[in-house]
């Protein structure tokens, strides 16, 4: 077993200005170092950033929108706007579509992921956003509910404290920014391993990504994920799963899952989503 | 991915009268079907069973001892005795040693695993018990605290709701009945995946076994584990773990664990502890 030498691990990650997707497990530091939000800000262009804040997951969109607005303006962004979309029709407004076309970063706040998808799914806004993200033309971040919507399949809710079973997780359709993953957030904090495993049992062609609070899975456009923040990112890879009873049991029966490959990743760890492989840590270039 | 045909799975497990080790995740059914306790009773000899109940983990040993005594006598056992060991010296008493030598089954109740080990570790009683279990001469069951003590390394306590980290689990030395495992109980019920992973990070030469409530990992003497009861048994196999930062981080830093192999096993599933392989289900012989 490889034991890497101890190193000042906070310096492992080389800075980059490339566009990326930041999937944040909720409760990210908004007061002190704000490392995750700073990284989003930097990737979105830093002093040249024009940021769209979409607070539509929240039931208090004005308050939460204003909070992120202040943070990004304090960091010295050129511009930030809160796109306070409260009706599906709002997302067709030319002003909003134009800002999504011209901004350099989009931030999706927390709240209720079903509400966020209800407002944004299949709108011209999300089509344009997805296209710009996929072409590496824009940096996108989502925290908590804003993280949950990243996959094609989305965890809408569920429980903990039970053996994995079908009734432990409620699935819905997400915004398919990173279609191959199923994201869960507040992951170890809210003991969600059982529900993510239950989700993966029903969609074994996907990869489960469980993100702890104040922790970020930063996806480069080439599919490489890198971990930032104070917790872990859990990868559940069912690619070599040899058996599940999922299709043959009742809703509350315990689920069998044989031969899962699981990685617990912490700060600086890297994982290639398409190759399904851990990558060696990046050594600072300086 | 293999999808086995649905079958009446409660009939999958052939009956056996061979001696075994039953590791029970706590809160086993004591009132209705009592399948797990019935299986222990059958493996211990059924109507010819002479059972020793050791309630020493509990702070109310008389009450809990009496409860199991009634259950096993109701089932029709030839004899049951509560060995109410409250001091280390009690375990050297000739009456007790003789009963351990002549009984056909031993049942360890729940309570506090540190208390149980404090009373039994390195006593003539436990030496004799371990020898008889290993030679297939006796059936042993332990539930909750009585399950926790099965490994050489034992989880004495810990928390949940955090990223895996060294301070999430308190380790101690167990009674080494099945030295190669680290057992955790009330597993999904109390959200203990994080603490068992943290335990495995510190002892990657062991296999983590997490057992849900009213669920039993029944170990045959040849090292084959079979699942009974209403929940799951989680196997964490770090045999091909490619990296952990465990030795290089502070007590509360998040732990990396790369390339864990994990199985969630439910009723009838079988796993070979020494080969580290899932086995095909047993088909009823009739």
Boltz contact constraints between the chains, C-beta under 6 A:
constraints:
  - contact:
      token1: [A, 1]
      token2: [B, 241]
      max_distance: 6.0
  - contact:
      token1: [A, 2]
      token2: [B, 243]
      max_distance: 6.0
  - contact:
      token1: [A, 6]
      token2: [B, 248]
      max_distance: 6.0
  - contact:
      token1: [A, 160]
      token2: [B, 191]
      max_distance: 6.0
  - contact:
      token1: [A, 161]
      token2: [B, 189]
      max_distance: 6.0
  - contact:
      token1: [A, 161]
      token2: [B, 191]
      max_distance: 6.0
  - contact:
      token1: [A, 162]
      token2: [B, 188]
      max_distance: 6.0
  - contact:
      token1: [A, 163]
      token2: [B, 188]
      max_distance: 6.0
  - contact:
      token1: [A, 163]
      token2: [B, 212]
      max_distance: 6.0
  - contact:
      token1: [A, 163]
      token2: [B, 231]
      max_distance: 6.0
  - contact:
      token1: [A, 163]
      token2: [B, 232]
      max_distance: 6.0
  - contact:
      token1: [A, 164]
      token2: [B, 264]
      max_distance: 6.0
  - contact:
      token1: [A, 188]
      token2: [B, 162]
      max_distance: 6.0
  - contact:
      token1: [A, 188]
      token2: [B, 163]
      max_distance: 6.0
  - contact:
      token1: [A, 188]
      token2: [B, 194]
      max_distance: 6.0
  - contact:
      token1: [A, 189]
      token2: [B, 161]
      max_distance: 6.0
  - contact:
      token1: [A, 191]
      token2: [B, 160]
      max_distance: 6.0
  - contact:
      token1: [A, 191]
      token2: [B, 161]
      max_distance: 6.0
  - contact:
      token1: [A, 191]
      token2: [B, 191]
      max_distance: 6.0
  - contact:
      token1: [A, 193]
      token2: [B, 193]
      max_distance: 6.0
  - contact:
      token1: [A, 194]
      token2: [B, 188]
      max_distance: 6.0
  - contact:
      token1: [A, 212]
      token2: [B, 163]
      max_distance: 6.0
  - contact:
      token1: [A, 231]
      token2: [B, 163]
      max_distance: 6.0
  - contact:
      token1: [A, 231]
      token2: [B, 254]
      max_distance: 6.0
  - contact:
      token1: [A, 232]
      token2: [B, 163]
      max_distance: 6.0
  - contact:
      token1: [A, 232]
      token2: [B, 254]
      max_distance: 6.0
  - contact:
      token1: [A, 241]
      token2: [B, 1]
      max_distance: 6.0
  - contact:
      token1: [A, 243]
      token2: [B, 2]
      max_distance: 6.0
  - contact:
      token1: [A, 248]
      token2: [B, 6]
      max_distance: 6.0
  - contact:
      token1: [A, 254]
      token2: [B, 231]
      max_distance: 6.0
  - contact:
      token1: [A, 254]
      token2: [B, 232]
      max_distance: 6.0
  - contact:
      token1: [A, 254]
      token2: [B, 266]
      max_distance: 6.0
  - contact:
      token1: [A, 256]
      token2: [B, 264]
      max_distance: 6.0
  - contact:
      token1: [A, 256]
      token2: [B, 266]
      max_distance: 6.0
  - contact:
      token1: [A, 256]
      token2: [B, 269]
      max_distance: 6.0
  - contact:
      token1: [A, 257]
      token2: [B, 264]
      max_distance: 6.0
  - contact:
      token1: [A, 258]
      token2: [B, 263]
      max_distance: 6.0
  - contact:
      token1: [A, 258]
      token2: [B, 278]
      max_distance: 6.0
  - contact:
      token1: [A, 260]
      token2: [B, 262]
      max_distance: 6.0
  - contact:
      token1: [A, 262]
      token2: [B, 260]
      max_distance: 6.0
  - contact:
      token1: [A, 262]
      token2: [B, 262]
      max_distance: 6.0
  - contact:
      token1: [A, 263]
      token2: [B, 258]
      max_distance: 6.0
  - contact:
      token1: [A, 264]
      token2: [B, 164]
      max_distance: 6.0
  - contact:
      token1: [A, 264]
      token2: [B, 256]
      max_distance: 6.0
  - contact:
      token1: [A, 264]
      token2: [B, 257]
      max_distance: 6.0
  - contact:
      token1: [A, 266]
      token2: [B, 254]
      max_distance: 6.0
  - contact:
      token1: [A, 266]
      token2: [B, 256]
      max_distance: 6.0
  - contact:
      token1: [A, 269]
      token2: [B, 256]
      max_distance: 6.0
  - contact:
      token1: [A, 278]
      token2: [B, 258]
      max_distance: 6.0
